[in-house]
Amino acid sequence: MNPLLSAEQAVLGSVLLDPNQLSHLDWLAPDHFYRPVHQALFGALRKLRSDGHPGVGADGPVPLSWVTDAVMEAGLHVRGLTAVYAHTLTQACPRPEHAPVYGRMVLEGAIHRTVAQHAIRLHQVARADALQGEVEGALRSADVLTGVLIDLARRWGTDPRPVAPTAALATAPTPPPVRTDHVAEDERFVLAVLAEQPRAMDEVVAWLRPADFADPGHGQLYRCLGALHHRGEPIDRITLLWEAQRRGLLADGTLSGEQLTAICDSVGAGSAEWLGERVMRSSLTRTAAASARAVRALAENEALVPGRLINHALHVLGPLDEVRARWETANGSPAPKAPTSAPSPDGPPPARVHAALTRSTPHPAPSPPARTGPLPAPAAARPPSRATSDGPQRPAHR
């Protein structure tokens, strides 16, 4: 038995049995349901209520017209709905008064589904941008995903804030980068330019990082270049080889002498800034795709409650925000203002959020018992340090 399907049937069954339950489900929308027939039926029930159907608020048993009119109205938007299925929904509801709890389950499923859909969209756009050498689509999709997470947090009634997921939460495997040959070629070019023109490090050192290189060996070689530049030491094939050896890169196989020599002996012509931006562009789309896969893996984990899902998703988007900020620095344009968690005027009121959560009011903590005896005397002040005959005593070394 599918728990989400059972929850959707229970919500609809409770409203068919007791139309007054709709007053406790104002925060639930038809598109929160997964099955189209359920979306159409819940929308029809809300429309009948707004039109003043006699079944709403009626004393005594619910008239049969409440069910038949709901099926007829929903049938205008979806095919295959019959009165027999409506009666099946009433039998699937254990208790009509539990409708807010069933609705909360439907909303929880909708949150997981919505986050997964936007994560898939971000991954697709990032892969497409990587093929076309663009980043604008991935940045827009990332903004949309962040905005959706913040909006869902408001609907669920939690404060959106990044929280690191636990180590037990597994992430999706990382596929190979797109067009690895072109990416590696750009990385070799920029390294050759930096090795041939050491002063060009000033153009990229502020925003290009070793992690931006798809090839780990290229990233470590750039780290060696940055270390020599930071210490003000000369940069050439010999000094780079020595720095790589000191860092153990030759011993562990991260770099080889032949690989380093091939890069240093290649033609180092071109603009380091322009080539560095190409490496950054690839890094941004690669990071966007990795973040999207991580968010999707979280959304597909049914054990995560929506609050934790949203906060974990905001956290795994952090590396993309960091790369994006450096990309904006490289292009000389200010980074866009991140969306805030201020309450939206279009958001649900607190009463609906409370109904969605169906949380019980916590009991106030008992106040500590009053002291009957005298208060304890304050601790004695620490005596001042003794002064020597030559002046104040020197403080002891810690």
C-alpha positions as CSV (number, residue, x, y, z in Angstrom):
1,M,0.0,0.0,0.0
2,N,1.3,3.4,-1.0
3,P,1.1,5.8,2.1
4,L,0.9,8.9,-0.1
5,L,-2.0,7.4,-2.1
6,S,-3.8,6.4,1.1
7,A,-3.4,9.9,2.5
8,E,-4.8,11.5,-0.6
9,Q,-7.8,9.2,-0.5
10,A,-8.3,9.8,3.2
11,V,-8.4,13.6,2.7
12,L,-11.0,13.4,-0.1
13,G,-13.0,10.8,1.8
14,S,-13.1,12.9,4.9
15,V,-14.4,15.9,2.9
16,L,-17.0,13.8,1.1
17,L,-18.2,12.5,4.5
18,D,-18.0,15.9,6.3
19,P,-17.9,19.0,4.0
20,N,-17.1,21.2,7.0
21,Q,-13.6,19.7,7.0
22,L,-12.8,22.0,4.1
23,S,-12.6,24.9,6.6
24,H,-9.5,23.1,8.1
25,L,-7.9,22.6,4.8
26,D,-7.7,26.1,3.3
27,W,-3.9,25.8,3.1
28,L,-4.1,22.7,0.9
29,A,-4.2,23.3,-2.8
30,P,-5.4,20.9,-5.6
31,D,-1.9,20.7,-7.1
32,H,-0.6,19.3,-3.9
33,F,-2.2,16.0,-4.9
34,Y,-0.2,13.6,-7.0
35,R,-3.0,11.9,-9.0
36,P,-4.8,14.1,-11.5
37,V,-8.2,12.6,-10.6
38,H,-7.6,13.6,-7.0
39,Q,-6.5,17.1,-8.0
40,A,-9.7,17.6,-10.0
41,L,-12.0,16.2,-7.2
42,F,-10.4,18.4,-4.5
43,G,-10.7,21.4,-6.7
44,A,-14.4,20.5,-7.4
45,L,-15.1,20.2,-3.7
46,R,-13.6,23.6,-3.0
47,K,-15.6,25.1,-5.8
48,L,-18.9,23.7,-4.5
49,R,-18.1,25.1,-1.1
50,S,-17.4,28.6,-2.5
51,D,-20.6,28.4,-4.6
52,G,-22.6,27.8,-1.4
53,H,-23.6,24.2,-2.0
54,P,-26.4,23.2,0.4
55,G,-24.3,20.2,1.6
56,V,-21.9,22.6,3.4
57,G,-23.1,23.4,6.9
58,A,-26.2,21.4,6.6
59,D,-27.7,19.9,9.7
60,G,-28.1,16.1,9.8
61,P,-26.7,13.6,7.2
62,V,-24.8,14.9,4.3
63,P,-27.0,15.0,1.2
64,L,-26.2,12.6,-1.7
65,S,-26.0,15.6,-4.0
66,W,-22.8,16.7,-2.3
67,V,-21.1,13.6,-3.7
68,T,-22.8,13.5,-7.1
69,D,-22.3,17.2,-7.8
70,A,-18.6,16.9,-6.8
71,V,-18.1,14.0,-9.2
72,M,-19.9,15.9,-12.0
73,E,-17.9,19.0,-11.5
74,A,-14.6,17.1,-11.4
75,G,-15.6,15.2,-14.5
76,L,-15.4,18.4,-16.5
77,H,-11.6,18.5,-16.0
78,V,-10.6,14.8,-15.8
79,R,-11.8,11.6,-17.3
80,G,-12.5,8.3,-15.6
81,L,-14.0,9.5,-12.4
82,T,-17.2,7.8,-11.3
83,A,-19.5,7.9,-8.3
84,V,-18.3,4.4,-7.4
85,Y,-14.8,5.7,-6.9
86,A,-16.2,8.5,-4.7
87,H,-17.8,6.0,-2.4
88,T,-14.4,4.1,-2.4
89,L,-12.8,7.2,-1.1
90,T,-15.3,7.5,1.8
91,Q,-14.4,3.9,2.8
92,A,-10.7,4.8,2.7
93,C,-11.1,7.4,5.4
94,P,-10.8,6.0,9.0
95,R,-11.9,9.2,10.7
96,P,-13.1,12.4,9.0
97,E,-12.0,14.6,11.9
98,H,-8.4,13.6,11.1
99,A,-8.5,15.5,7.8
100,P,-5.9,18.1,8.8
101,V,-3.4,15.3,9.6
102,Y,-4.1,13.5,6.3
103,G,-3.7,16.9,4.5
104,R,-0.4,17.4,6.1
105,M,0.8,14.1,4.7
106,V,-0.3,15.2,1.2
107,L,1.5,18.5,1.6
108,E,4.7,16.6,2.7
109,G,4.6,14.4,-0.4
110,A,4.1,17.5,-2.5
111,I,7.1,19.2,-1.0
112,H,9.3,16.2,-1.7
113,R,8.0,16.0,-5.3
114,T,8.4,19.7,-6.0
115,V,12.0,19.8,-4.7
116,A,12.9,16.8,-6.8
117,Q,11.3,18.3,-9.9
118,H,13.2,21.5,-9.6
119,A,16.5,19.7,-8.9
120,I,16.1,17.6,-12.0
121,R,15.4,20.8,-14.0
122,L,18.6,22.4,-12.6
123,H,20.6,19.4,-13.5
124,Q,19.3,19.3,-17.1
125,V,20.0,23.0,-17.6
126,A,23.5,22.8,-16.1
127,R,24.4,19.9,-18.4
128,A,23.0,21.9,-21.4
129,D,25.0,25.0,-20.4
130,A,28.1,22.9,-20.1
131,L,27.7,21.7,-23.7
132,Q,27.1,25.2,-25.0
133,G,29.7,27.0,-22.9
134,E,27.1,29.1,-21.0
135,V,26.2,29.6,-17.4
136,E,23.1,31.9,-17.4
137,G,20.6,29.1,-17.6
138,A,22.1,27.2,-14.7
139,L,22.2,30.4,-12.6
140,R,18.5,31.2,-13.3
141,S,17.5,27.6,-12.4
142,A,19.5,27.8,-9.2
143,D,17.7,31.0,-8.2
144,V,14.4,29.3,-9.0
145,L,15.2,26.3,-6.8
146,T,16.3,28.5,-3.9
147,G,13.2,30.5,-4.2
148,V,11.0,27.4,-4.2
149,L,12.8,26.1,-1.1
150,I,12.2,29.3,0.8
151,D,8.5,29.4,-0.3
152,L,8.0,25.7,0.8
153,A,9.6,26.5,4.1
154,R,7.1,29.2,4.7
155,R,4.2,27.0,3.7
156,W,5.4,24.2,6.0
157,G,5.9,26.8,8.8
158,T,9.7,26.5,9.4
159,D,12.6,28.9,9.2
160,P,14.7,28.3,6.0
161,R,18.3,28.0,7.1
162,P,21.1,25.9,5.7
163,V,21.8,22.8,7.8
164,A,24.5,20.2,6.9
165,P,23.0,16.7,6.3
166,T,24.3,13.8,8.4
167,A,26.9,11.4,7.0
168,A,24.2,8.7,6.9
169,L,22.4,10.6,4.1
170,A,23.8,9.1,0.9
171,T,24.1,11.2,-2.3
172,A,23.8,10.3,-5.9
173,P,26.9,9.0,-7.7
174,T,28.8,11.6,-9.7
175,P,28.8,11.0,-13.4
176,P,31.9,11.9,-15.6
177,P,32.1,15.6,-16.6
178,V,30.6,16.7,-19.9
179,R,33.1,17.1,-22.7
180,T,36.1,16.2,-20.6
181,D,38.5,16.7,-23.6
182,H,37.6,20.4,-24.1
183,V,37.7,21.1,-20.4
184,A,41.1,19.5,-19.9
185,E,42.4,21.4,-22.9
186,D,41.3,24.8,-21.4
187,E,43.0,23.8,-18.1
188,R,46.3,22.9,-19.8
189,F,46.2,26.2,-21.7
190,V,45.8,28.3,-18.7
191,L,48.4,26.4,-16.7
192,A,50.9,26.8,-19.6
193,V,50.2,30.6,-19.7
194,L,50.7,30.9,-16.0
195,A,54.0,28.9,-16.1
196,E,55.3,31.0,-19.1
197,Q,54.0,34.3,-17.7
198,P,54.2,34.2,-13.9
199,R,53.0,37.8,-13.6
200,A,49.7,36.6,-15.1
201,M,48.9,35.0,-11.7
202,D,47.8,38.5,-10.5
203,E,45.0,38.3,-13.0
204,V,43.4,35.1,-11.7
205,V,44.6,34.5,-8.2
206,A,41.8,36.5,-6.6
207,W,39.0,34.2,-8.0
208,L,40.4,31.0,-9.5
209,R,40.8,28.1,-7.1
210,P,42.4,24.6,-7.5
211,A,38.9,23.1,-7.0
212,D,37.8,24.8,-10.2
213,F,39.9,22.4,-12.3
214,A,38.2,19.1,-13.3
215,D,41.4,17.3,-13.5
216,P,42.8,16.8,-9.9
217,G,46.4,16.9,-11.3
218,H,45.7,20.3,-12.9
219,G,44.2,21.6,-9.7
220,Q,47.3,20.5,-7.7
221,L,49.6,22.1,-10.3
222,Y,47.7,25.3,-10.0
223,R,48.1,25.1,-6.2
224,C,51.9,24.8,-6.7
225,L,51.8,27.9,-8.9
226,G,49.8,29.8,-6.3
227,A,52.3,28.8,-3.5
228,L,55.3,30.0,-5.5
229,H,53.5,33.2,-6.4
230,H,52.5,33.8,-2.8
231,R,56.1,33.3,-1.6
232,G,57.5,35.5,-4.3
233,E,59.7,32.8,-5.7
234,P,60.5,32.4,-9.4
235,I,58.3,30.2,-11.5
236,D,59.6,27.8,-14.1
237,R,59.7,24.2,-15.0
238,I,62.3,23.3,-12.4
239,T,60.7,25.2,-9.5
240,L,57.3,23.8,-10.3
241,L,58.8,20.2,-10.4
242,W,60.5,20.8,-7.0
243,E,57.3,22.2,-5.4
244,A,55.3,19.3,-6.7
245,Q,57.9,16.9,-5.2
246,R,57.8,18.7,-1.8
247,R,54.0,18.3,-1.7
248,G,54.2,14.6,-2.4
249,L,52.4,14.9,-5.7
250,L,55.0,12.9,-7.6
251,A,55.1,10.1,-5.1
252,D,51.3,9.5,-4.9
253,G,50.9,9.7,-8.7
254,T,48.8,12.8,-8.7
255,L,51.3,14.4,-11.1
256,S,54.1,13.0,-13.2
257,G,57.3,14.7,-14.3
258,E,56.4,14.1,-17.9
259,Q,52.9,15.6,-17.5
260,L,54.4,18.7,-15.8
261,T,57.1,19.1,-18.5
262,A,54.6,18.8,-21.3
263,I,52.5,21.6,-19.8
264,C,55.5,23.9,-19.2
265,D,57.0,23.3,-22.6
266,S,53.8,24.0,-24.5
267,V,53.1,27.4,-26.0
268,G,52.0,29.7,-23.3
269,A,50.3,32.3,-25.4
270,G,47.0,33.9,-24.7
271,S,45.2,35.7,-21.9
272,A,45.3,34.0,-18.5
273,E,42.1,35.9,-17.5
274,W,40.1,34.8,-20.5
275,L,41.3,31.2,-20.2
276,G,40.7,31.3,-16.4
277,E,37.1,32.4,-17.0
278,R,36.6,29.4,-19.3
279,V,37.8,27.1,-16.5
280,M,35.5,29.0,-14.1
281,R,32.5,28.6,-16.4
282,S,33.1,24.8,-16.6
283,S,33.5,24.7,-12.8
284,L,30.2,26.6,-12.2
285,T,28.1,24.3,-14.4
286,R,29.8,21.2,-13.0
287,T,29.1,22.4,-9.4
288,A,25.5,23.2,-10.4
289,A,25.0,19.7,-11.7
290,A,26.6,18.1,-8.6
291,S,24.4,20.3,-6.3
292,A,21.3,19.4,-8.2
293,R,22.1,15.6,-7.9
294,A,22.6,16.0,-4.2
295,V,19.3,17.9,-3.7
296,R,17.4,15.3,-5.8
297,A,18.9,12.5,-3.6
298,L,17.7,14.3,-0.5
299,A,14.2,14.8,-2.0
300,E,13.9,11.1,-2.9
301,N,14.7,10.2,0.7
302,E,11.2,9.6,2.1
303,A,12.5,9.5,5.7
304,L,13.4,13.2,5.7
305,V,10.7,15.5,7.1
306,P,10.1,18.6,4.9
307,G,11.9,21.0,7.4
308,R,15.1,18.9,7.3
309,L,14.8,18.4,3.6
310,I,14.6,22.1,2.8
311,N,17.4,23.0,5.2
312,H,19.7,20.3,3.9
313,A,18.9,21.3,0.3
314,L,19.9,24.9,1.1
315,H,23.1,23.7,2.6
316,V,24.1,21.5,-0.4
317,L,23.5,24.6,-2.7
318,G,26.2,26.4,-0.7
319,P,29.2,25.3,-2.9
320,L,27.3,26.6,-6.0
321,D,26.8,30.0,-4.3
322,E,30.5,30.2,-3.5
323,V,31.6,29.4,-7.1
324,R,29.0,31.9,-8.3
325,A,30.3,34.6,-6.1
326,R,33.8,34.1,-7.6
327,W,32.4,34.0,-11.1
328,E,30.8,37.4,-10.5
329,T,34.1,38.7,-9.2
330,A,35.9,37.4,-12.3
331,N,33.3,39.2,-14.6
332,G,33.3,42.4,-12.6
333,S,29.6,42.3,-11.9
334,P,28.0,42.3,-8.5
335,A,26.5,39.1,-7.3
336,P,22.6,39.1,-7.2
337,K,21.0,39.6,-3.8
338,A,20.1,36.3,-2.2
339,P,16.5,35.8,-1.4
340,T,15.6,36.6,2.2
341,S,13.4,34.7,4.6
342,A,11.1,37.7,5.3
343,P,7.4,36.7,5.4
344,S,5.6,37.1,2.1
345,P,2.3,39.0,2.0
346,D,0.9,36.2,-0.2
347,G,2.0,33.4,2.1
348,P,-0.4,31.4,4.2
349,P,-1.5,33.0,7.5
350,P,-0.2,31.6,10.7
351,A,-3.6,29.9,11.4
352,R,-3.3,27.8,8.2
353,V,0.3,26.9,8.9
354,H,-0.7,25.7,12.3
355,A,-3.5,23.7,10.8
356,A,-1.0,22.2,8.3
357,L,1.4,21.2,10.9
358,T,-1.3,20.0,13.3
359,R,1.1,20.4,16.2
360,S,0.0,20.2,19.7
361,T,0.7,23.2,21.9
362,P,3.7,22.5,24.1
363,H,3.2,22.5,27.8
364,P,5.1,25.3,29.6
365,A,8.1,24.3,31.4
366,P,7.6,24.2,35.2
367,S,9.1,27.1,37.0
368,P,11.9,26.3,39.5
369,P,10.9,26.1,43.1
370,A,11.4,29.2,45.2
371,R,14.3,29.3,47.6
372,T,13.3,29.3,51.2
373,G,16.8,29.7,52.7
374,P,19.2,32.6,52.5
375,L,20.9,33.2,49.2
376,P,24.5,32.0,49.0
377,A,27.1,34.5,49.6
378,P,29.0,35.8,46.6
379,A,32.4,34.3,45.9
380,A,35.3,36.1,47.4
381,A,37.1,38.5,45.1
382,R,40.4,37.3,43.8
383,P,43.2,39.0,45.6
384,P,45.3,41.4,43.5
385,S,48.7,40.2,42.4
386,R,51.6,41.2,44.6
387,A,53.9,43.9,43.4
388,T,57.7,43.5,43.6
389,S,60.0,46.1,44.8
390,D,61.0,46.9,41.2
391,G,57.4,47.5,40.0
392,P,54.3,45.5,39.1
393,Q,54.7,41.8,38.9
394,R,55.1,40.5,35.4
395,P,52.3,38.2,34.1
396,A,53.1,34.5,34.0
397,H,53.7,32.9,30.6
398,R,50.9,30.7,29.4
